Structures are given as C-alpha cells and as structure tokens.
Amino acid sequence: MLNKSIQAVFNKYRKEWMGIVGVVGVGIGDHEKKTCIKILVKEETEHITEKIPAEVDGCPIFIEKVDEIEVLQSAIPNNV
C-alpha cells in the first residue's frame, strides 16, 4: 500500500520538479528498500541538486540518472 504522505508530496511538487531543466521524469519508487520519490534526470548536475532537497515533508527524494525516456501516449492518464 502506498504511503499517503508520499503521494501527497508527489502530487504537490511533481509539476514544479518537472519544470527544472534536466529533469525528465518524476515518480514514486523504491531506493534501498524504502519508498521514495524518484527524480529522473539525464545527468545529475549541481543545478538540479541545488533545487531538489534530499527530503520533503519527511519523504525521501532520490535523484536517479536514466537513459532517454520515451513517453507512450497510451500511458498518460486523461486527468494529467
């Protein structure tokens, strides 16, 4: 079951984090066996790490370097 506080933090900050240059995705996942918010980036830069804290409202934030992401239109919910 998903922690409601993590979902609330995700919902509150997702658009803000997606607006940071270099961020290619934001999601909820696991890091070191703990549920966290993952910030997906092409390259982890000082610009990104300065804007994204390690924790928000008690929820851990993990910046993860990823390869190129391709969004499938069928995967986008209608209410986004």
Phi and psi restraints in degrees (value plus and minus 20) as a CYANA .aco file:
   2 LEU   PHI     -96.8   -56.8
   2 LEU   PSI     114.8   154.8
   3 ASN   PHI     -84.3   -44.3
   3 ASN   PSI     102.8   142.8
   4 LYS   PHI     -81.6   -41.6
   4 LYS   PSI     -53.7   -13.7
   5 SER   PHI     -88.9   -48.9
   5 SER   PSI     -56.4   -16.4
   6 ILE   PHI     -85.8   -45.8
   6 ILE   PSI     -62.3   -22.3
   7 GLN   PHI     -81.7   -41.7
   7 GLN   PSI     -60.9   -20.9
   8 ALA   PHI     -85.0   -45.0
   8 ALA   PSI     -63.9   -23.9
   9 VAL   PHI     -84.3   -44.3
   9 VAL   PSI     -64.2   -24.2
  10 PHE   PHI     -76.3   -36.3
  10 PHE   PSI     -69.8   -29.8
  11 ASN   PHI     -82.7   -42.7
  11 ASN   PSI     -58.1   -18.1
  12 LYS   PHI     -90.5   -50.5
  12 LYS   PSI     -58.6   -18.6
  13 TYR   PHI    -129.9   -89.9
  13 TYR   PSI     -27.0    13.0
  14 ARG   PHI     -72.4   -32.4
  14 ARG   PSI     -70.8   -30.8
  15 LYS   PHI     -85.0   -45.0
  15 LYS   PSI     -58.5   -18.5
  16 GLU   PHI     -82.0   -42.0
  16 GLU   PSI     -67.9   -27.9
  17 TRP   PHI     -86.0   -46.0
  17 TRP   PSI     -57.4   -17.4
  18 MET   PHI     -85.7   -45.7
  18 MET   PSI     -41.6    -1.6
  19 GLY   PHI    -100.3   -60.3
  19 GLY   PSI     -25.6    14.4
  20 ILE   PHI    -100.7   -60.7
  20 ILE   PSI     108.2   148.2
  21 VAL   PHI     -77.2   -37.2
  21 VAL   PSI     107.6   147.6
  22 GLY   PHI      82.7   122.7
  22 GLY   PSI     -37.8     2.2
  23 VAL   PHI    -102.8   -62.8
  23 VAL   PSI     108.0   148.0
  24 VAL   PHI    -132.6   -92.6
  24 VAL   PSI     -26.6    13.4
  25 GLY   PHI    -193.3  -153.3
  25 GLY   PSI     136.1   176.1
  26 VAL   PHI    -158.2  -118.2
  26 VAL   PSI     113.9   153.9
  27 GLY   PHI    -176.0  -136.0
  27 GLY   PSI     157.9   197.9
  28 ILE   PHI    -128.9   -88.9
  28 ILE   PSI     110.3   150.3
  29 GLY   PHI    -175.3  -135.3
  29 GLY   PSI    -178.6  -138.6
  30 ASP   PHI    -141.7  -101.7
  30 ASP   PSI     123.8   163.8
  31 HIS   PHI    -163.4  -123.4
  31 HIS   PSI     104.9   144.9
  32 GLU   PHI      31.7    71.7
  32 GLU   PSI      25.0    65.0
  33 LYS   PHI      44.6    84.6
  33 LYS   PSI       0.9    40.9
  34 LYS   PHI    -145.0  -105.0
  34 LYS   PSI     119.7   159.7
  35 THR   PHI     -89.1   -49.1
  35 THR   PSI     115.5   155.5
  36 CYS   PHI    -169.2  -129.2
  36 CYS   PSI     153.0   193.0
  37 ILE   PHI    -116.6   -76.6
  37 ILE   PSI     107.8   147.8
  38 LYS   PHI    -123.3   -83.3
  38 LYS   PSI     111.1   151.1
  39 ILE   PHI    -125.4   -85.4
  39 ILE   PSI      95.3   135.3
  40 LEU   PHI    -114.1   -74.1
  40 LEU   PSI     108.9   148.9
  41 VAL   PHI    -153.7  -113.7
  41 VAL   PSI     133.3   173.3
  42 LYS   PHI     -93.8   -53.8
  42 LYS   PSI     -56.9   -16.9
  43 GLU   PHI    -168.6  -128.6
  43 GLU   PSI     109.9   149.9
  44 GLU   PHI    -101.1   -61.1
  44 GLU   PSI      90.3   130.3
  45 THR   PHI    -133.0   -93.0
  45 THR   PSI     144.6   184.6
  46 GLU   PHI     -81.1   -41.1
  46 GLU   PSI     -57.8   -17.8
  47 HIS   PHI     -76.2   -36.2
  47 HIS   PSI     -64.1   -24.1
  48 ILE   PHI     -91.6   -51.6
  48 ILE   PSI     -67.7   -27.7
  49 THR   PHI     -86.1   -46.1
  49 THR   PSI     -45.5    -5.5
  50 GLU   PHI     -91.8   -51.8
  50 GLU   PSI     -50.1   -10.1
  51 LYS   PHI    -112.7   -72.7
  51 LYS   PSI     -36.9     3.1
  52 ILE   PHI    -137.8   -97.8
  52 ILE   PSI      96.3   136.3
  53 PRO   PHI     -94.8   -54.8
  53 PRO   PSI     144.9   184.9
  54 ALA   PHI     -94.9   -54.9
  54 ALA   PSI     -37.5     2.5
  55 GLU   PHI    -174.0  -134.0
  55 GLU   PSI     122.0   162.0
  56 VAL   PHI    -153.3  -113.3
  56 VAL   PSI     104.8   144.8
  57 ASP   PHI      28.7    68.7
  57 ASP   PSI      20.0    60.0
  58 GLY   PHI      62.0   102.0
  58 GLY   PSI     -20.4    19.6
  59 CYS   PHI    -119.5   -79.5
  59 CYS   PSI     105.7   145.7
  60 PRO   PHI     -89.1   -49.1
  60 PRO   PSI     122.1   162.1
  61 ILE   PHI    -137.3   -97.3
  61 ILE   PSI     112.6   152.6
  62 PHE   PHI    -146.3  -106.3
  62 PHE   PSI     105.4   145.4
  63 ILE   PHI    -111.5   -71.5
  63 ILE   PSI     105.0   145.0
  64 GLU   PHI    -144.0  -104.0
  64 GLU   PSI     105.4   145.4
  65 LYS   PHI     -97.4   -57.4
  65 LYS   PSI     110.7   150.7
  66 VAL   PHI    -152.5  -112.5
  66 VAL   PSI     141.6   181.6
  67 ASP   PHI     -96.1   -56.1
  67 ASP   PSI    -199.0  -159.0
  68 GLU   PHI     -77.5   -37.5
  68 GLU   PSI     119.3   159.3
  69 ILE   PHI    -130.8   -90.8
  69 ILE   PSI     114.5   154.5
  70 GLU   PHI    -132.7   -92.7
  70 GLU   PSI     102.1   142.1
  71 VAL   PHI    -105.8   -65.8
  71 VAL   PSI     108.8   148.8
  72 LEU   PHI    -113.9   -73.9
  72 LEU   PSI     106.2   146.2
  73 GLN   PHI     -76.3   -36.3
  73 GLN   PSI     -54.9   -14.9
  74 SER   PHI     -88.1   -48.1
  74 SER   PSI     -35.0     5.0
  75 ALA   PHI    -112.2   -72.2
  75 ALA   PSI     -25.7    14.3
  76 ILE   PHI    -111.1   -71.1
  76 ILE   PSI     100.5   140.5
  77 PRO   PHI     -84.3   -44.3
  77 PRO   PSI     132.2   172.2
  78 ASN   PHI     -85.8   -45.8
  78 ASN   PSI     -45.2    -5.2
  79 ASN   PHI    -111.6   -71.6
  79 ASN   PSI      -8.8    31.2
